[in-house]
Amino acid sequence: MATTTQAVRASAVKHRRMEQSSRARSPRDRALPAYYWIVWPAVIAFAAFHTLPVIVGIFFSFTNYAGYGGWDLVGFANYVNLFRDDRILQAYGFSFVFAIAATVLTNVISLAIALGLNSKIVGRNFFRGVYFVPYVLAALVIGYVFQFIFSNSLPRILSGIPLIADNILTNPDWAWTAIVALAVWQACAFSIIIYLAGLQTIPAELYEAASLDGASTRRQFRSITFPLISAFFTINVVLSLKGFLQVFDPIVALTNGGPGTATESVSLLIFRGGFTGGEFAYQTANAVIFFIVITVVSLLQFRVLQRREADF
Amino acid sequence: MTTATTVPLEAESTEVTARPSRRRRGTPDEDTRRTNWWATALIAVCSLTVLIPLYLAVAVALKTPEQLASGTGFELPWPIRWENFGQAWERASFSTALLNTALITVGSVIFTLLTSSLVSYAIARNMHRPFFKGVFFYLLAALFIPFPIIMLPLVKQTSLLGLDNQAGMIVLYTIYGLSLNIFIYTAFIRSIPIELEEAARVDGASTWRVFWQVVFPLLAPMNATVGILTCVWAWNDFIMPLVVLTDPGSRTLSLAQYVFQGQYNTDYTVAFASYLMAMAPLLLIYIFSQRWVISGVTRGSIK
């Protein structure tokens, strides 16, 4: 009996609260219906074509689905097998070595060129335009041009260097450097523009004051330029590493993962195994791990780089 | 993939925007520094790394196979063999691919501009309401999910829905573009004084009319940015057409180069003519609107 009254009282209180809250959100506070009519279709479309595939993918990663035919739930078997699979581990190894090398080179080169473009030079706008050209080219198509350079032109021009004379793309140990060259060549276009925009936010007075105080150019870079563009540095490093970890087009254009599986990135492996290797479920599990890896790496980078930013 | 790299650029750049002084170093009128000839020389030499591959693409495309076989590829082409382009056009069924790519790119740009701006407007004007804020972060979170994650299930879904064609590509670019575009638009829309809209509303205009007649025209600079980013992405994308499109008749330019390369991988002169034709449209547009494109992309990333 007591409990019933309590329940009734409780529900009455709840009711009153609901009334209150609905009164609080009277028409004034609720958005116009038109806004909901705009946003809901977008949310539904996005959920259907983005969130749904994510969820379906996570579900199938716990099955043994081959991409066709029937399937059974297998628990964490795919995930356990991933860590014992040499091909998977090699793909992660390649992707990380590639991404770190490409990120370092992209940022060093872009920053250097942005500094050059930001100093007083002749034909500044022309050169800025030239350096941005790779951005509008398809990585795959310009990649085929690079493939010709590495496999046909360079062996003849630099026939004295054994590594290059034998076509570096067929060398299992060094083919990745050619892919780095192509990826960096293209990624620099965008990074240069970002660094240049960053450099242009630095007021010229700072340099004038510094040079009056007798600071050398190197000192000015270390104490003024770099600290003031460190936010741009963080963005560029995080984004390039994230992009390079997912490398796909340049590899397809240059080596197609070869020789053997020496230059197979995680994206390429997911694509190959998932579509032609009958490993649908296995590669979706790989994709889930890949997502976690990329997110963790990006977040770690942000923390490390931002802490360093704060030091200045 | 490249465009995917550019995509989440905004993620943290907002904090950068507040720098008060935007004085430009290096604009000719206020720059009193002496011309730096060392830097000029260095920049000029380095720019060759960009120009040489492009020169090679042109040089090889104009050669005869015999000429190519006898040299490194960098020699000036003589006599010029224009037939390479004709052959490439036929063999790669270039006209179909060009038409498909143009259709997909134009369609994606138009739909993206119309929908992303509208959705951003609805979100930006209601950011203080939990529902809209939630939607904003929900869409934004997708920037962290790389395409390979959704690739395999997505392909099943598009073929099931009959969207493994050009129309499907337009739908996908429009929807996947939302995340970044909303980020670009909302910050800008919130800087537009709301009084403008209120004035229109007092005159009896509906939300719909307020948006199209008052807000949308004001979004012109952001429309340019979003349009350029979408255009470059849709035109050059390779991985999405590769996995989604099934019918050879719906192939895009990048995909056609991929297939062509697999079939005639030693016929370099014709292949290069084909590559050149695939890159030419965007390259030409870029050359004629260079300054505009660069400022558009910069605005998208720095604001």
Interface residues (C-beta under 8 A of the other chain):
Chain A: A31 L32 A34 Y35 I38 V39 A42 V43 A45 F46 F49 H50 T51 L52 P53 V54 V56 G57 F60 G67 I113 G116 L117 N118 S119 K120 I121 V122 G123 R124 N125 F127 R128 G129 V130 Y131 F132 V133 P134 Y135 V136 L137 A138 A139 L140 V141 I142 Y144 V145 F146 F148 I149 N152 S153 R156 I157 W185 Q186 A187 F190 I193 I194 A197 G198 L199 Q200 T201 I202 P203 A204 Y207 A231 F232 T234 I235 V238 L239 S240 K242 G243 F244 Q246 V247 F248 D249 V252 V266 S267 I270 F271 G274 F275 F280 Q283 T284 A287 V288 F290 F291 I294 T295 S298 F302
Chain B: M1 T2 A4 T5 T6 P8 L9 A11 E12 S13 E15 V16 R19 S21 R22 R23 R24 R25 G26 D31 R33 R34 T35 N36 W37 A39 T40 L42 I43 A44 C46 S47 T49 V50 L51 P53 L54 L56 A57 V60 G71 T72 G73 F74 T115 L118 V119 Y121 A122 I123 R125 N126 R129 F131 F132 V135 Y138 L139 A142 F144 I145 P146 F147 P148 I149 I150 M151 L152 P153 L154 V155 K156 Q157 V171 L172 I175 Y176 L178 S206 T207 W208 V232 W235 N236 F238 I239 L242 V243 L253 S254 Q257 Y258 Q261 Y268 A271 F272 Y275 A278 M279 L282 L283 I285 Y286 Q290 R291 V293 I294 V297 T298 S301 I302
